[in-house]
């Protein structure tokens, strides 16, 4: 096998792994025709058709499946061996794209990113706001902080911390709209929600209720959602530690203390089965180590509000 054959085999395995030329090309920042030509050359070299091609279908032949099963793991082992070698290099360089919710950037990630760049002057970091991973590969994200677990097989995740939630509203709102006595009463109230949240799953006295949300006002920011609740716009569902100062000052009132609210689990997500740059792994490990005291982070969010 020469170097050209090895390159073509690599692109074939990447196309299969990502489910098509377009997805693989976006992930590796190369053109789809480049991958297609590589697979065509590989087929000509082997004398066998590996992929059935059509406008809407990307399907392996029996020979293609055999080829992928035989060589994909070997190429992955080469990737890991190369990565181990790269990790011994003293200088980190290049760009890192991190996606996370706004409060996470405000109260944790920006300080961590600045510290990391001071330690590694040749690294650049771009932070974009987001709370899910629906565009992880399209947006070429390296690390994502999300509140919903990753389900894509090519993504792996690590739990950062749990955030226990509770219901609260401003006393003036409750005086006008009434205080809910059960989870069923919530359906008649104004509920504040993030843009990506479609329902609240609540439990009271052993009864489970999935409360579909169609909020009058929604904003994909925990900080602004709490602020709206303080201004009497409705009932919010937020971390207990973040709400504690507002409850203590009487700006918000806790609701339905016997209701079990979901625990929001925050995950750090990155791509699996690929050559993860050493700079990305170094930032990932720093984030994990700095979040050992997650209570401080959740409490800090409340201090930004007036």
C-alpha positions in Angstrom: 0.0 0.0 0.0 1.4 3.4 -1.0 0.7 6.8 0.6 -2.0 7.6 -1.9 -3.9 4.4 -1.2 -3.7 5.1 2.6 -5.1 8.6 2.0 -8.0 7.3 -0.1 -8.7 4.7 2.5 -8.8 7.4 5.2 -11.3 9.5 3.3 -13.5 6.4 2.6 -13.6 5.6 6.4 -14.4 9.2 7.2 -17.2 9.4 4.7 -18.7 6.3 6.1 -18.3 7.4 9.7 -20.0 10.7 9.1 -22.7 9.2 6.9 -21.9 10.9 3.7 -19.5 13.2 1.8 -21.1 16.5 2.7 -21.0 15.8 6.5 -17.4 14.5 6.3 -16.3 17.4 4.2 -17.8 20.0 6.7 -16.1 18.2 9.6 -12.7 18.1 8.0 -13.0 21.4 6.2 -12.3 19.9 2.8 -14.5 19.6 -0.3 -17.0 16.8 -0.9 -15.7 16.2 -4.5 -12.2 15.5 -2.9 -13.7 12.8 -0.8 -15.7 11.4 -3.7 -12.7 11.2 -5.9 -10.7 9.5 -3.2 -13.4 6.8 -2.8 -13.6 6.4 -6.6 -9.8 5.8 -6.8 -10.0 3.3 -3.9 -12.7 1.4 -5.7 -10.6 1.3 -8.9 -7.6 0.1 -6.9 -9.6 -2.7 -5.2 -11.6 -3.5 -8.3 -14.8 -3.4 -6.3 -17.7 -1.0 -5.7 -17.7 0.2 -2.1 -20.6 2.6 -2.0 -24.0 2.8 -3.7 -24.4 6.4 -4.8 -27.5 8.4 -5.5 -28.8 11.9 -4.8 -30.5 10.8 -1.6 -28.7 7.7 -0.6 -25.3 6.8 0.8 -25.2 3.1 1.4 -22.3 0.6 1.7 -22.0 -2.4 -0.5 -21.1 -5.7 1.1 -17.5 -5.1 0.0 -17.7 -1.6 1.4 -18.9 -2.8 4.8 -16.1 -5.4 4.9 -13.5 -2.8 4.0 -14.8 -0.3 6.7 -14.9 -3.0 9.4 -11.4 -4.1 8.6 -9.6 -0.8 8.3 -11.6 1.8 10.3 -10.4 0.6 13.7 -6.8 0.4 12.5 -6.9 4.0 11.2 -8.4 5.1 14.5 -5.5 3.4 16.4 -3.1 5.4 14.1 -4.9 8.6 15.0 -4.6 7.9 18.8 -0.9 7.0 18.4 -0.3 10.2 16.5 -2.3 12.2 19.1 -0.2 10.7 21.9 2.9 11.8 20.1 1.5 15.3 19.6 0.6 15.6 23.3 4.3 15.4 24.1 4.9 18.6 22.2 5.5 21.6 24.5 3.7 24.3 22.5 0.0 24.4 21.9 -1.3 26.5 19.0 -4.4 26.9 16.8 -8.0 27.8 17.2 -10.7 26.4 19.6 -14.4 27.0 19.1 -16.5 26.6 22.3 -20.3 26.7 22.4 -22.0 27.3 25.7 -25.0 29.1 27.4 -24.5 32.8 28.1 -24.3 32.5 31.9 -21.6 29.8 31.6 -19.5 32.2 29.6 -20.2 35.2 31.8 -19.3 33.5 35.1 -16.8 30.9 34.2 -15.6 30.3 30.7 -14.4 33.8 29.8 -12.0 33.8 32.8 -10.9 30.3 32.1 -10.3 31.1 28.4 -8.2 34.1 29.2 -6.1 32.2 31.6 -5.6 29.4 29.0 -4.6 31.9 26.3 -2.1 33.5 28.6 -0.6 30.2 29.3 -0.6 29.3 25.5 -0.1 32.5 23.5 -0.4 30.8 20.2 -3.9 29.5 20.9 -7.0 31.5 19.9 -10.5 30.9 21.4 -13.9 31.7 20.0 -17.0 31.5 22.2 -20.5 31.4 20.8 -23.7 31.2 22.8 -25.8 28.1 22.4 -27.5 25.5 24.7 -27.7 22.5 22.5 -25.5 20.5 20.0 -27.9 20.5 17.0 -25.2 22.3 14.9 -22.1 20.8 16.5 -20.5 19.7 13.2 -22.0 22.3 10.9 -20.6 25.1 13.1 -17.3 23.3 13.5 -17.5 23.3 17.3 -14.7 21.7 19.3 -16.3 21.8 22.8 -19.9 22.4 23.8 -21.5 22.9 27.2 -25.1 21.7 27.1 -27.9 20.9 29.4 -29.3 18.0 27.3 -27.3 14.8 26.9 -25.6 14.1 23.6 -27.3 11.2 21.6 -25.2 11.3 18.4 -22.9 8.2 18.3 -19.9 10.2 17.2 -20.1 12.5 20.3 -18.9 11.8 23.8 -19.7 13.7 26.9 -18.6 14.2 30.5 -20.9 15.4 33.3 -19.7 18.6 34.8 -22.3 19.2 37.5 -26.0 18.8 38.5 -28.2 21.9 38.9 -31.3 21.3 41.2 -34.2 23.4 40.1 -37.2 25.0 41.8 -40.2 27.2 40.9 -40.5 30.8 41.9 -42.3 34.0 41.1 -42.5 37.6 42.3 -45.0 38.3 45.1 -46.8 41.0 43.1 -47.4 38.5 40.3 -48.8 36.0 42.7 -51.0 38.6 44.4 -52.5 39.4 41.0 -52.7 35.9 39.4 -53.0 33.7 42.5 -50.7 31.2 44.0 -50.8 27.7 42.4 -51.6 24.9 44.9 -50.7 22.0 42.6 -48.8 21.3 39.4 -52.1 21.3 37.5 -52.7 24.9 38.4 -49.5 26.0 36.6 -51.3 25.5 33.3 -53.3 28.7 34.0 -50.2 30.8 34.7 -47.6 32.7 32.7 -44.5 30.4 32.6 -41.1 31.7 31.7 -38.9 29.4 29.6 -35.7 29.3 27.6 -36.2 29.2 23.8 -35.1 25.6 23.6 -37.3 24.2 26.4 -40.6 22.8 25.3 -41.9 21.2 28.5 -41.5 21.0 32.3 -41.5 17.5 33.8 -42.8 17.8 37.4 -43.8 15.3 40.1 -46.1 15.9 43.1 -47.3 13.3 45.5 -46.2 10.5 43.2 -48.0 12.0 40.2 -46.0 12.9 37.1 -46.9 15.8 34.8 -45.3 16.8 31.6 -46.4 20.4 31.3 -46.1 21.6 27.6 -44.9 25.2 27.3 -46.2 27.9 25.1 -44.9 30.9 27.1 -45.9 34.5 26.5 -42.2 35.4 26.9 -39.2 33.1 26.4 -35.5 34.0 26.4 -32.5 31.7 26.1 -30.8 33.2 29.1 -31.1 32.1 32.7 -30.1 35.6 33.9 -32.8 37.3 31.9 -35.4 34.7 32.7 -34.9 35.3 36.5 -34.9 39.1 35.9 -38.2 38.8 34.1 -39.6 36.8 37.0 -38.5 39.5 39.4 -40.4 42.1 37.3 -43.6 40.1 37.6 -43.7 38.5 34.2 -44.5 35.0 35.4 -43.2 31.8 37.0 -39.6 30.7 36.4 -37.9 27.3 36.8 -34.3 27.9 37.8 -31.4 26.5 39.9 -32.0 26.8 43.7 -28.6 28.2 44.4 -29.1 31.0 41.8 -32.5 31.9 43.2 -31.5 31.9 46.8 -30.5 35.6 47.1 -33.8 36.7 45.5 -35.8 34.6 47.8 -33.9 36.0 50.8 -34.6 39.6 49.7 -38.3 38.8 49.1 -38.0 39.6 45.4 -39.2 36.1 44.5 -41.3 33.6 46.4 -40.7 29.8 46.3 -43.7 27.9 44.9 -44.9 24.3 45.5 -42.1 23.1 47.8 -43.4 19.5 47.7 -43.0 19.4 43.9 -40.0 17.5 42.6 -38.5 19.4 39.7 -36.0 18.0 37.2 -32.3 18.2 38.0 -30.5 20.0 35.2 -27.3 18.1 34.4 -24.6 20.1 32.6 -22.4 18.1 30.2 -19.2 18.9 28.3 -19.3 17.4 24.8 -16.7 16.8 22.2 -16.3 14.6 19.1 -15.3 11.0 19.4 -13.3 8.8 17.0 -11.3 11.6 15.5 -7.9 13.3 16.0 -8.8 15.6 18.8 -6.1 18.4 18.9 -4.0 18.6 22.0 -5.0 22.2 22.5 -8.7 21.1 22.7 -8.0 18.3 25.2 -5.9 20.7 27.3 -8.8 23.3 27.5 -11.3 20.5 28.1 -9.2 19.2 31.1 -8.8 22.7 32.5 -12.6 23.3 32.4 -13.2 20.0 34.2 -10.7 20.8 36.9 -11.9 24.4 37.4 -15.5 23.2 37.9 -14.9 21.1 40.9 -16.7 23.8 42.9 -19.8 24.1 40.8 -21.9 25.6 43.6 -19.8 28.8 43.4 -20.5 29.1 39.7 -24.3 28.7 40.2 -24.3 31.2 43.0 -22.3 33.7 41.0 -25.0 34.1 38.4 -27.3 35.8 40.9 -24.8 38.5 41.7 -25.0 40.0 38.2 -28.6 41.0 38.5 -29.5 44.3 40.1 
